[in-house]
Amino acid sequence: MVPMPQLHVLILAAGKGTRMKSALPKVLHPLAGAPIIDYVLRTAAALSPASRTLVVGHGAAQVREALAGHEGLRFIVQEPQLGTAHAVTQAAPLFQGATGTLLLLYGDVPRLSVETVRALLAEHQRAGSAATVLTAVVADPSGYGRIVRDADGIARIVEHRDATEAERAIREINSGIYAFELGPLFPALARIAADNDQGEYYLTDLVGIHRSEGRRVGALAAERPDEILGINGRGELAAMAKRIWRERAEALMASGVTLEDPDTTYIDAGVTVGADTVIRPGVTLEGRTSIGAHCLIHSGVRLEDTTVGSHVVILDHCLISGAVIAEHAQVGPFARLRPGTEVCPAAHVGNFVELKKTRLGSGSKAMHLTYLGDATIGENVNVGAGTITCNYDGVRKNPTVIEDGAFIGSDTQLVAPVKVGKGAYVAAGSSITKDVPAGALGIARGRQENHEGWVERKKNKQAGA
């Protein structure tokens, strides 16, 4: 097998994206859990190229900042933006002396698969072409450039507005995605003129230039035409997201997960779910969320960067971020678990309960209307309704410790830093400001007084007035 030549990837992402009507550069708009450009960069990285270069323009500083974590990614600024050929030309200084193949991608075409790109590169090498364009055969080619072939490959690419009736009948269209041999590329680009109504330099002119100099221009038709679709407006963004979410849903169902309504289940690329888990409608799974087997996730739940063990039940309308929920635990409904929370095996978090940086021990329960922040709670603890850990003193956050087997009565305030010992009880309605020793009963409330006849006296006084 002949080895592939050295590969370089150039991604065009300089356009303003006028139809998005947004201050945010188009390639940074979120698409099914990640910026549009991330999908293109993942495809490029999977090819293990010698270099990856992004041509930026509109919002260049924002794009650079957003992509700062992509190691080895180079940036070239295109200013002003004078067409696709002009954009590629801006990168010429980076490729002086370089050999091999330049793969041209677009920052707003996120669905292009690694398999299709590899097929394009293989065809480019097999045919020995100076350029190979990725095409697609579509039912309705209106508005797209048509691929006009002859016995030697592509004869020309004709824009729809310039095509004859016979050319408009051609259903093979230009994607704008190319594999170029680096040797003849930049000299040929220098010959392109901007003699059009837009005053721009177009890559399609390369076909005629290469052919006039005796070089072959080839093509490969994508097996899935939808891979070459770009995103220009918000409607296309929404439609693309729906396709991606549906594909992820199909993959989960194929792996043994039940999705009761795949069209209302929103799953990020990094999410994993175990077999025999059931996910009800309206669930959102984001970031690096991992869910074990035999779980039940009810409607309206949103999980972000959360690890869920097996046999867990999460009831309706919970918001959970950066938490760990162990096996056989139950959460919700209407619970909020914030980052740093750990719910241990068989623990229960009930309705309208919020936990932040808190460990709820095995078998422990906090079932109603409770806030537990910066707390360490042992095993088999019962936290009564309306309990609050008062963890903030106006300057710093302070810890609360509740040891194994303790019982916290309803409507209790635990003013941190404070500790409730093993097996201790705290009476309902208490404001605990000092440690409660193991096995003790802590009471911190005013003594009840009953004033007999007070209501009748009050009525008589009001009547007399």
Secondary structure, DSSP 4 states (H G I P E B T S, - for coil): -PPPPPEEEEEEE----GGG--SS-GGGSEETTEEHHHHHHHHHHHT--SEEEEEE-TTHHHHHHHTTTSTTEEEEE-SS---HHHHHHHTGGGGTT--SEEEEEETT-TT--HHHHHHHHHHHHHHT-SEEEEEEE-S--TTSPEEEEETTEEEEEE-GGG--HHHHT--EEEEEEEEEEHHHHHHHHTT----STT----TTHHHHHHHHTT--EEEEE-SSGGGG----SHHHHHHHHHHHHHHHHHHHHHTT-EES-GGG-EE-TT-EE-TT-EE-TT-EEETT-EE-SS-EE-TT-EEES-EE-TT-EE-SS-EEES-EE-TT-EE-SS-EE-TT-EE-TT-EEEEEEEEES-EE-TT-EEEEEEEEESEEE-TT-EE-TT-EEE-B-SS-B--EEE-TT-EE-SS-EEESSEEE-TT-EE-TT-EE-S-B-TT-EE--SPPP---TTHHHHHHHHHHH-
